[in-house]
């Protein structure tokens, strides 16, 4: 829903599946989808053009490092830290930077699923590894910027079609952080609406050993990239 391919946000089956998932989770994020009922969704070609104009050109960049202030070392240290989380779980991102919103949400989903499966099997050590990764990732990365990004999406009328999904994702992340007693590290810098995406070549993460998920490669693909 938050990738460059507009098909999902215009597909009734995908929207219904998301409603079912959110209802099963009994989370307040389901209320965000009610906003869809008052919208007239443009044609996919129009949506694709808006994605390029606002997301790809950097005005509402869906990247962590583009939504927080950079340090002396630029965005590279932040990207390297995100990459370290993925490598620890044998994950890789294909076709885009590791700090893309889709990749970060998928990684969080993987750690939550890993923890749940480990608990079901009675593997306390594996469950704690996954839980620790979830807490750290929420604190140091995803939890610290997704709210601000969703708010920036809401401020632009042409991005109305994406706002329910951005807001629902932010709600889910916020509730998971609260459930785990995590206070995300938030950057106090307020970026302007036309803040650009800094140039960086770190788009692909390669898998390494010591994979808590077990043998094999696990690739996170940013849709349409």
MOBEL-V259866 format. One record per backbone hydrogen bond with DSSP energy under -1.0 kcal/mol. NH is the residue of the N-H (numbers start at 1). CO is the residue of the C=O. Records with the same first field share a line. If there is no record, write none. Layout:
NH=CO / CO
This chain:
4=223
10=7
11=8
15=11
16=12
17=13
18=14
19=15
20=16
21=17
22=18
23=19
24=20
25=21
27=22
30=27
31=28
32=29
33=30
34=31
35=32
36=33
37=34
38=35
39=36
47=43
48=44
49=45
50=46
51=47
52=48
53=49
54=50
55=51
56=51
57=52
58=55
60=54
63=61
64=99
67=64
74=71
79=75
80=76
81=77
82=78
83=79
84=80
85=81
86=82
87=83
88=84
89=86
90=87
91=86
92=218
94=220
100=97
101=62
104=100
105=101
106=102
107=103
108=104
109=105
110=106
111=107
112=108
113=109
114=110
115=111
116=112
117=113
118=114
119=115
120=116
121=117
123=118
124=122
127=123
128=124
129=125
130=126
131=127
132=128
133=129
134=130
135=131
136=132
137=133
138=134
139=135
140=136
141=137
144=141
145=142
146=142
149=145
150=146
151=147
152=148
153=149
154=150
155=151
156=153
159=156
160=157
162=159
163=159
166=162
167=163
168=164
169=165
170=166
171=167
172=168
173=169
174=170
175=171
176=172
177=173
178=174
179=175
180=176
181=178
182=177
185=139
195=192
203=201
212=88
214=211
218=90
220=92
222=94
225=222
